[in-house]
Amino acid sequence: MADAQYILPNDIGVSSLDCREAFRLLSPTERLYAHHLSRAAWYGGLAVLLQTSPEAPYIYALLSRLFRAQDPDQLRQHALAEGLTEEEYQEKLEHVILGSKAAQQNPAEVRSLWQTCGELMFSLEPRLRHLGLGKEGITTYFSGDCTMEDAKLAQDFLDSQNLSAYNTRLFKDVDQDGKPRYEVRLASVLGTESALHSEMTSRLKSYEFRGNHFQVTRGDYAPILQKVVEHLEKAKAYAANSRQEQMLAQYIESFTQGSIEAHKRGSRFWIQDKGPIVESYIGFIESYRDPFGSRGEFEGFVAMVNKAMSAKFECLVASAEQLLKELPWPPAFEKDKFLSPDFTSLDVLTFSGSGIPAGINIPNYDDLRQTEGFKNVSLGNVLAVAYATQREKLTFLEEDDKDLYIRWKGPSFDVQVGLHELLGHGSGKLFVQDEKGAFNFDQETVINPETGEQIQSWYRSGETWDSKFSTIASSYEECRAESVGLYLCLNPQVLEIFGFEGADAEDVIYVNWLNMVRAGLLALEFYTPEVSSWRQAHMQARFVILRVLLEAGEGLVTVTPTTGTDGRPDARVRLDRNKIRSVGKPALERFLRRLQVLKSTGDVAGGRALYEGYAAVTDAPPECFLTLRDTVLLRKESRKLIVQPNTRLEGSEVQLLEYEASAAGLIQSFSERFPEDGPELEEILTQLATADARFWKCPSEAPSGQA
Ligand SMILES: [Zn+2]
């Protein structure tokens, strides 16, 4: 089973990215802006195929062709009629492909595509399993013969010329004397020979660097970037303000000329465009997938403010003064004036690239982050997907909780997120003595409710929450925010803001608490017993809350090891909904007060003792958490696939096309992504891949008679 981590199960979970409400509330102009930015993102995202592996563009072309001729259902019927069983249909791809309608229409081309990528796409040869340089793995950011030494040398060269690696790839050749020659190729619409003078043209030439020959060229992904630029031009007409226009103009310049400096200028306008209704970012952004870590993967996203959700969040902020009084600490421990934290939640319409994050913190240019700042955005509908799951994959819940959980998970999550971000992180005061010795609290009258005494400790000038609580600061604070969410969701006024009353409100509360308890168990995946440490602040926080609620006793929460129908270890969590107010609330109240008092007074020793005590994972009965951790790992769901919608222009109106959460829905969303130029794009991708194919062929692998 050593290969298990490289094999996706056939029944992998698929979820849809739901942005219907946010899209519905956009104005016609905002929709047009979002549409053209989405088109630009999808076109540019195709470059990722060329940035991944030599076979990736061919796999894409083959599958596109296959599903354009027949949808998944027709293809399945066809295969079953040919005598394949359901199981074989999933596994015998060659038979399916060569018998498909696409192959009947274009036998030579489909066969050739299959021959190019058929074996490679299933190969588990160690070098082909993961990204890496040379013999270490596979990448197309570098030609196949580049090693870490070559990558370092190229980086030194780029640094010496003040060129960014973000939009480049490196190709190595050997000349007649056996001397290496390097090509640094920039991504751009224009080629190296272009006559138009720009800041870039003077950089496109030969260089000698430490006795090595370097040639800087451009034009990588040119036909793809051409389409990106066309749609950015169209989007410009619907920009909401001049900053967005100038931002797009700079991105167009960047993709046309191959200039990262222009992209930085665009990013500067982007940072200044605060709180737009339609948010986006596009370019060569994240460098995680470059084995050397400096080349950016193309990514483009378009996200929208969910105006309905924002209105609810604003309502929460407007009621903050009143709601903060409900929190279980004396008024002196609350800020003199409520300051709403900087929190933006957006729903993603489009995210092209190799994956979709649940939040973004960009730009990545350090110089810009220092001088201009950055944006920190939570992507609400992506977060929701992470928690959504099919009924049969819903682990650790009682059967009769599952339907309720599925029904109310989304709404209760919205309530929890709003409370966590706004009143959780936004609440509580730190007691501070400034550099002149003045206190921001009354030393005479303020009493510590835990000890009944005056305040004994506080933050001195220069000390901060993070500097004092260091290693536990972020998880402790997340725990405080999560606890505020659980505590305040019991408040009828809060639930009314979100539109819930009566029995519905009770269900929202129950599912919110049940989810926290289950999350506390799932969190064990993020604990490393070998070093007794937690790897994720939010997960640790949820485990701590589970411990607090277990400690409350009286049958409020139970975690029971069981045996699954497959005979292997399993577990059940139960929450007694009749005891949430009578047992759960007082326990959470005591805990939350202690968290806040220790935080306000900067009592690091007390805070550590409390927090680390609850966060400790042992095999002590009755829960035996270390053993439960093995069960959690055993029952862990594979990472889900996400189906994204498309947008389509009909006359002057933009339609949102949504797809079902299934493999067929996922395929359909891809098939309808490029309705006009699908075949042209497949041609472009395979031509670009073929033009560079020699860089990844071992001489010994080349068929005889071929150069
Ligand atoms: Zn938080």
Residues whose N, C-alpha, C, O or C-beta is under 5 A from the ligand:
A	BS01	ZN	E478 A481
